[in-house]
Amino acid sequence: MRQSCWLVALAVILSSSGTAWSQDKSEAAEGFDPAEMEKLFEEYATPGTEHKQFRRMVGDWKTKTTSYYPNPEKPTVTEGSAKFRMILGGRFLQQRFQGEYEGKPYTGIGISGYDKATKKYVGSWMDTMGTGIMSTTGKYNEETHQMVESGTSHSPLGQIEFRMVTDYQSDDAFTFTMFMTVPGMPEMKSMEIAYTRQAGDASKAKKPAKQRRNKKKATDATE
């Protein structure tokens, strides 16, 4: 079904007019191989190695949020929780965050993924503090175990630019730091969230049984 939708969309593009390359649509159509195109989009839709790092975040987490905005001299500290799970066949990671802000309940939902077409990590965030959705793009550094993302949001103050840095200390702890730039002001650190995996979390990713058996066989063979 998914491949059929892509093929239909591509056929419409090839037959449409008004695009820069539609003048050569007859030539493009002649070289159009439905089987090869289906294979191409199948690969695009298959989660890659970049998606595997999301699996370590699956589970239940405790959070400790330090908010520096609006008064960085007197930050506030609150506790909350977050639940991560993989969705849509392991293609995306969903976060459901529960906490509080300025004494009021706060709920947020985030979706993270890796776009194999743009070769960038992508995400979206929505919460109870607004009616908009923030979209983000980022890159992950495997050597430093750090994700750096950027995003833009619209608010009554105008357009706000965000820079988010996530440092992964281990499979059981990571820190999310957000910086923001409000119109007419320099970039400021707005918040920091320390995530700690809840004790006894049964959702913590484990190696598949097949891998464990193969590892055991390899060990037995060397003994």
C-alpha positions in Angstrom: 0.0 0.0 0.0 2.8 2.4 0.9 4.7 1.8 -2.3 1.6 2.1 -4.4 1.0 5.6 -2.9 4.5 6.6 -3.7 4.2 5.3 -7.3 0.9 7.1 -7.8 2.4 10.4 -6.4 5.5 10.0 -8.7 3.3 9.3 -11.7 1.3 12.5 -11.0 4.5 14.5 -10.8 5.8 13.0 -14.1 2.6 13.9 -15.9 2.1 17.3 -14.4 3.2 20.6 -16.1 4.7 23.7 -14.7 7.8 22.2 -13.1 11.3 23.0 -14.2 11.9 19.4 -15.4 8.4 18.6 -16.8 9.6 19.7 -20.2 11.5 16.4 -20.5 8.7 14.4 -18.9 8.4 12.1 -21.9 12.1 11.1 -21.6 11.7 10.7 -17.8 8.6 8.5 -18.3 10.5 6.3 -20.7 13.2 5.6 -18.1 10.7 5.1 -15.3 10.9 1.5 -13.9 8.1 0.8 -11.4 9.9 -2.2 -9.9 13.1 -0.2 -9.3 11.2 2.8 -8.0 9.3 0.5 -5.6 12.6 -1.0 -4.4 14.0 2.5 -3.9 11.1 3.6 -1.8 11.1 0.4 0.1 14.7 1.1 1.2 13.7 4.7 2.1 10.9 3.4 4.3 13.1 0.8 6.1 14.6 1.9 9.5 18.4 2.2 9.3 21.2 2.1 11.8 20.5 5.7 12.7 17.1 4.6 14.1 18.7 2.0 16.4 19.9 4.6 18.9 16.3 5.5 19.7 15.7 2.1 21.1 17.8 2.7 24.1 15.5 5.5 25.2 12.4 3.3 25.2 10.9 3.0 28.8 9.9 5.1 31.8 12.0 8.0 33.0 12.1 10.4 36.0 12.8 14.0 35.1 14.3 16.9 36.9 13.7 20.2 35.1 15.7 23.4 35.9 14.0 26.4 34.3 16.1 29.5 33.8 13.4 31.6 32.0 12.2 34.2 32.7 14.6 34.8 35.6 18.0 33.1 35.1 19.2 34.4 38.5 16.5 32.4 40.3 15.9 29.2 38.4 13.1 26.9 39.4 13.4 23.1 39.8 10.5 20.7 39.3 10.2 17.0 38.9 8.2 15.0 36.4 8.2 11.9 34.3 8.5 10.8 30.7 7.6 7.7 28.7 9.3 6.8 25.5 8.1 4.2 23.0 8.9 3.3 19.4 6.0 3.8 16.9 5.2 3.0 13.3 7.4 -0.1 13.1 10.4 1.4 14.7 10.6 4.4 12.4 9.9 7.0 15.1 10.3 7.6 18.8 7.5 9.1 20.8 7.9 10.9 24.1 5.1 11.8 26.5 6.2 14.2 29.1 4.4 15.1 32.3 5.6 17.9 34.6 4.7 21.4 35.8 5.7 24.9 34.9 5.1 27.9 37.1 2.9 25.8 39.4 0.7 24.5 36.6 0.5 21.0 35.1 2.5 20.7 31.9 2.2 18.0 29.2 4.2 17.6 26.1 4.4 15.2 23.2 7.4 14.8 21.0 8.2 12.7 17.9 11.8 12.0 16.8 13.0 10.3 13.7 15.7 10.1 11.1 14.9 11.2 7.5 17.0 9.0 5.2 16.3 11.4 2.3 17.7 14.5 3.9 20.1 12.5 6.1 19.1 14.5 9.2 17.4 13.8 12.5 14.0 15.3 12.5 11.4 16.0 15.2 8.3 17.8 16.3 7.1 19.0 19.6 3.7 20.1 20.9 2.6 20.9 24.5 0.0 22.6 26.7 1.9 26.0 26.6 0.8 26.7 23.1 -1.3 25.8 20.0 1.6 25.5 17.6 3.9 22.6 16.6 7.7 23.1 16.6 9.7 21.2 14.0 13.4 20.5 14.5 16.3 19.1 12.5 19.6 18.0 14.0 22.7 15.9 13.8 24.1 13.2 16.1 27.8 13.0 17.0 28.7 9.3 17.7 32.1 10.2 19.2 30.7 12.7 21.8 27.3 11.0 22.1 25.6 14.3 21.6 22.6 15.4 19.6 22.4 19.0 18.5 19.1 20.3 17.1 17.6 23.6 16.0 14.0 24.7 15.6 11.7 27.6 15.2 8.5 28.4 17.0 5.9 31.2 16.7 4.5 32.9 19.8 2.9 36.2 20.9 6.5 37.5 21.2 7.2 36.7 17.6 9.4 34.1 16.1 11.6 32.3 18.6 14.7 30.3 17.6 15.7 27.3 19.6 18.9 25.3 19.9 18.7 22.0 21.8 21.6 19.9 23.0 21.1 16.3 24.3 24.1 14.6 26.0 23.8 10.9 26.5 25.7 9.8 29.6 24.6 6.2 29.4 21.6 4.0 28.4 20.0 5.0 31.8 20.8 8.8 31.9 20.8 11.8 29.5 20.5 15.5 29.8 18.5 17.8 27.5 19.5 21.5 27.4 17.5 24.1 25.5 18.6 27.6 24.5 16.3 30.2 22.9 16.7 33.5 21.1 13.8 35.9 21.5 13.5 38.9 19.1 15.7 41.7 20.2 17.6 39.6 22.8 20.8 37.4 22.7 20.5 33.6 23.0 19.8 32.5 26.5 19.7 29.1 28.3 16.0 28.5 29.0 16.0 25.0 30.6 17.8 21.8 31.4 16.1 18.5 31.9 18.0 15.5 33.6 16.4 12.2 32.6 17.0 9.1 34.8 15.6 5.7 34.0 13.1 4.6 36.6 14.3 1.7 38.7 12.9 -1.6 37.6 11.9 -0.4 34.2 11.0 -3.5 32.3 11.0 -1.7 29.0 14.8 -1.3 28.9 16.0 -2.6 25.5 17.6 -6.0 25.6 19.4 -8.0 22.9 17.1 -10.3 21.0 17.0 -13.9 22.2 18.6 -15.1 19.0 21.6 -12.8 19.5 22.0 -14.0 23.1 21.9 -17.6 22.0 24.5 -16.9 19.3 26.7 -15.2 21.8 26.4 -18.1 24.1 27.3 -20.6 21.4 30.4 -18.5 20.5 31.4 -18.5 24.1 30.9 -22.2 24.5 33.0 -22.8 21.4 36.0 -21.0 22.8 35.9 -22.8 26.1 
